[in-house]
Amino acid sequence: MLEEDGSKYVTAKPLRRYLWYCIGNIKNMLYDDVEGIVEYIDRSFGRRIDSGEIPNRINSAVSIANDIINDILSRGPAVTSNPELGALLLSLMCLIETLGDSRLNWDIFRDNFKPVVWKPDPVPLLTDLLVKAGWCHQGIIWLYNRCLYISMLYFITFFNQRIQGRDHTECTLQVCKMDTINEDTYVTRHVGTCNCQPLGIEVASQIQEILEKGAIPLLSVSSSGSGISLAVKSVSDVVHFVAISHIWSDGLGNPHTNSLPSCQLLRLQSLVNNLYPTSEQRWFWIDTICVPLSRTLRNLAIRRMASVYESADLVLVLDSALLSSTLNASKTEVLARIKSSSWAQRLWTFNEGILARRFRLVFQFEDAYFRMEQGFSRLVDDEAFITTANGIISTVSQIEETDTKNRILRAIAYFRDAPEEFRSSIEGRFPDFPTSTDELIFEWLWRCGATTGDILFMDGWNTYRELTENYGHGDISRLGQGLKNRKTSKPEDETLCLGALLGIDVQPMFNKSSQDRMKYLFQTVDKIRPAIIFYDAPRIDEDGFRWAPLSFLRPERHPREPGYHSRGMWTERHHLGLLVNFDGFLLAEPPLTNVFTITSSGQKYVIHLQPSVRQRQSDRMAIIHELRLSELNDTNFSTKAILVEFTNIQDGIQYTRFCTVGIVQRAGTYAAESIEIIDTANARWCVG
């Protein structure tokens, strides 16, 4: 694009309109309402679609552009550190991602088209921008791991962390300390500069009595001429209540006493009351007062935490960054702010969001609250359709008169909420309006065209869904995937959160070590995904359980690469380990280094292993890998793998001991001498 001052820039702003035109062309068909027969009006164009000519050309263009950018990235900082080139690369990457992702919304592409993948890591292009926006090194890694697109990462650089009160000055290269609390120095905040009295201690005995009866205590705050008072009731005596979900670093916690300043309690009561149309007093739950500090009572309250968020009428999310942001913004920006909030990074809030489920979760912003009341269809389909349609209508005089333009305008007029004046003008111009073709094109624009080209919205929506999805099914592997890169001041709470989400009674874990807690979870759950053996994390240090991660919180650099979350099958435990079916190969000799080459079916592959913390007890080694080697189309793709010691084979099961994790990728042109192997396709392994 060329500005009036002569400056040039790359933009994807008109791309949504062009993508709509593509859909208008692709769906320009005759549809028989009775027979359901679809036929291209332009049969020549239809043949080019059916033969694969047009989709192949689009795929080829996206693939070539992707490869060119990756080639530039591979040249390192000497090239990419140039600010002008970096800005140009980012612009092109956003454009390529948009084009590449839009293919998912059309049915003319085969499922196996090559996705857009950036290799090597493109984050250095954005590091300076993110640092200027107030992010620390570990915060940038967390963001990258949570963003589906580099476009979203770039979008978030416009959110200034410092303005939102987020302080990363104490963070190091290894640890983000922004939301980590020190209980010895923790100060509970007041709403302003007041010095009001705390409330909560005076109702401690009532809360204790309710907890000991197996119920949930709720609070209500009132103000009168005689002062401010705090009331307590059991959940059994209340019809509706709101659970508060917050992060302690924002000042609503109290590690010293079960109390909060009166000003904060009045503020909470006001926020809770505002969630309802009537003015009656509402009840709420907040951990700072409702979870006693004494160990016995705290354990009682923690056992009921899942019930709190599952039974709450609404769950109100309070995050200082959101509270300083306006809701008078696009839904894309709203979702992006939720995505990058501290609330979305913490351990316990993961638990609370999932238990609440998406339609009962309310995010408080500075001027209003955000609630996804009717889910994706209302938020995306109508609103996004209207936005794009209005944009096309407003620029219609600037667009050359074509059949494609007319098809789009007719489809817009078919929309039930189209302006009457606009619909009348279409009826006047086209006497045959509406036809089945108008309906067909409209439905496609409404179903997929509304989000085609809006990868930022889809990235934000994907995170919102992850934050609020009810995982269910006792799926510890999938829950572990959601815990990756999350932070907590108390790592020992991880298993308590997992237990609550899995529906497991956490009481037996209270007096166990962290390792024994995780072992207890794996012994208790019914379903385990086999590819959990590839998880990159410290393992339970016990024979028969070294396949099991000691924690899921470990940051993982590239979660988009193929991983265990894509496996839909279940496996079973054995007293000697976990039984799994994967391809693998036996090594004729133990590797002397952590990087070595093997040859399989005439193709060389490089294995990169992490250092092993265990002393090897055998020279008989094997590699088990998640994906088939034939699926590694080029050197940009890899599959997770583990190195194991081979012990014996019995009844077709190969018994092994876990050693370390690694990856396998296709070797380049000049690969090193390879180690001899014996392939074992889809073997039955017991990993201990």
Residue, then its C-alpha position, 0 to 999 in steps of 0.5 A: m500500500l502507498e500512503e499519501d506521504g509516499s511511504k509504503y507498507v504491507t497490509a492484510k486489511p483488504l484481504r478479508r474482502y478478497l477472500w470473500y470474493c474467492i468464496g463467492n467464486i468457489k460457491n457460484m453453483l446451482y443448487d437443487d433444493v429437492e435433489g440436493i445437486v450442486e453444479y458450477i455455473d461456470r463449468s470451466f472454472g468448476r473443472r479447474i477446481d475439481s482437477g486440483e489446478i486452482p487449490n494446487r496453485i494456492n498451496s504452491a504459492v503459500s509453500i514457496a513463500n513459507d520456504i523463502i521466509n524460513d531460508i531468510l530466518s535460517r541466516g541468523p541475526a546477521v540478517t534478521s537484526n536489520p530493523e527494516l528487514g525485520a519489519l518486512l519479514l513480520s508483515l510477510m509472515c502475517l500475510i502468509e499465515t492469513l492466506g495459509d489458514s484461510r484454506l481451512n475454511w474452504d472445502i476445495f483443499r485436500d486435508n494433507f496440504k502443507p501447513v505454515v511452519w516457521k523454522p527456525d524460531p522467529v521470536p527474535l524478530l519480536t523480542d525488542l518490541l515485546v521488551k519495550a511493551g514490558w515483557c520479560h524473557q520468560g514471559i515472551i517464551w510463555l506468549y510464544n508457546r500460547c500463540l498459534y500465530i506469529s501475527m498474534l504475538y505481534f498484535i500483543t506488542f501493542f499492549n503495554q504491560r507497564i501501563q497495565g501495572r505489570d512489573h517485570t523488573e525483578c525477572t531473570l532470564q530463567v524465571c518470571k517473578m512478576d506474579t510470584i508472592n513472598e508470604d513473609t512480605y505480602v501486603t493486602r491492598h486497599v482499593g485506594t489510599c484508605n486505611c479501613q479496617p479488615l473484615g473476616i476474622e469475626v466470622a471464622s468460627q461460622i466458616q469453620e462450622i460450615l466446613e465441618k458440616g461438609a458444606i461451602p461457606l458464602l459471604s455477603v457485605s452490607s453497609s449501614g449507618s452503624g458500619i460495614s458488616l460481613a455475613v456468612k451463610s451455607v451454600s445450602d441456604v442460598v439459591h445463587f452465588v458468585a465465585i471469585s477467581h483472582i491472582w494473589s499478586d493483585g493484592l486480594g490475598n492474605p497469607h497472614t489472616n483470613s480477612l480483607p480490607s472493608c473497602q475491597l469487600l464492598r468493591l467485591q460486593s458491588l461487582v457481584n451485584n452488578l452481574y445481575p439485573t435486579s438490585e437484591q444483595r448477592w452472595f459470593w465466595i473468595d478463597t482469602i476468607c473462605v479457605p482457612l489458614s489452619r492446615t486441617l480446615r484448609n484441607l477441608a476447604i480444598r477438597r471442596m474447591a471443585s464443588v465451589y466453581e462447578s456449582a457457582d451461578l457465575v465465576l467472576v475473573l478479576d485481573s489487574a490488566l483487564l481491570s485497566s482495559t476498556l471493553n469498548a474494543s473489538k472482540t479480537e482485542v478483548l480475547a487477546r487481552i484475556k489471552s495475555s493476562s496474568w490470570a491465563q498464566r496461573l495454575w489455580t486459575f486453570n482449574e477454576g476456568i475449566l470447572a466454571r465452563r465457558f458460559r458461566l465465566v465472566f471477565q471484569f474489565e474497567d468499564a463493563y464485564f465480558r461474558m460469552e453467553q451464547g458461545f461462538s456462533r453468536l460472537v463470531d458468525d453474526e458480528a463478524f459477518i456484519t463487520t465484513a459485509n458493512g466494509i464491502i458495502s461501504t467500498v462498493s463504489q470503488i470496486e469494479e463492476t463484476d459478477t463476483k462483486n454482484r454475487i457477494l452483494r446478493a449474498i449479503a442482502y440474503f442475510r436476515d439482518a441486512p438493512e432494508e434499504f440495501r435489500s430493496s436496492i438488490e431486489g430492484r437490480f436483480p429481479d430473480f433475487p433471491t435464488s438458491t445460489d444466493e442462499l448457498i453463497f451466504e451460508w458459506l460466507w456466514r459459516c466460514g467466511a466470517t472468520t476467514g482471514d481473521i486469524l487474530f480472532m481465531d487465535g484468541w477464541n482458541t485460547y478462550r476455549e482452552l481456558t474454559e473447556n470442560y476436559g472431562h473423561g479423566d484425561i490426565s494427559r490432556l489436562g497436563q497439556g493445558l498446564k504447560n508453562r503455567k506458574t505458581s508460587k506453590p508447585e506442590d499445589e499442581t497435583l491438588c489442581l489435577g486431582a480436583l479436575l479429575g474428580i479424585d478425592v485429594q485427601p490421601m495426597f495431603n501428607k505425601s511428597s510431590q512424587d508420591r502425589m503424582k504417582y497416586l494420580f497415575q495409579t488412580v486415573d482410568k485413562i492414560r494416553p500412550a504418547i505421554i511417554f514423550y513428555d519433556a519433563p523430569r520423571i518419577d524416579e521409581d521403577g515401573f513409573r519412569w514413563a510418568p512426568l513428575s510435573f506438567l508445569r515445565p515450559e516447552r518451547h514448541p507446543r505446536e509441533p506434533g505431540y501427545h495431545s493429538r493421540g486419541m487412543w488409550t493405553e494400560r498400565h503394567h506393573l513393570g511400566l506403561l504398555v504402548n504401541f509405537d514405531g521404533f528401532l533397536l540400536a546395534e551399539p549404544p550411542l557415544t554422543n547425544v547427537f547421532t545419525i541412523t538410516s531407515s529405508g534408505q533415508k538418514y535421520v538425526i537423533h537429538l537426545q537430552p542428557s540422561v540423569r540415570q546411569r545406564q545398566s545395559d548396552r542394549m538400547a532402543i529408540i521409540h518415536e511418536l510419528r512414523l519416520s515416513e511422515l517427516n517430509d523435510t528437515n523442518f519437521s521432527t517427531k518426539a522420541i525417547l531412548v530406552e534400555f532394552t531388557n527382554i522380550q516376552d509374549g511379543i512385548q519388548y520390556t524397557r527402562f526409560c532413559t531420556v527424551g529427544i527428537v528425530q528429524r530428517a537429516g540434511t544433505y551432509a549427514a554424519e556416518s550412521i549407526e546400524i539399526i533394526d527397525t520395529a514397526n508398530a511394536r508393543w513396548c512396556v516402558g518402565 
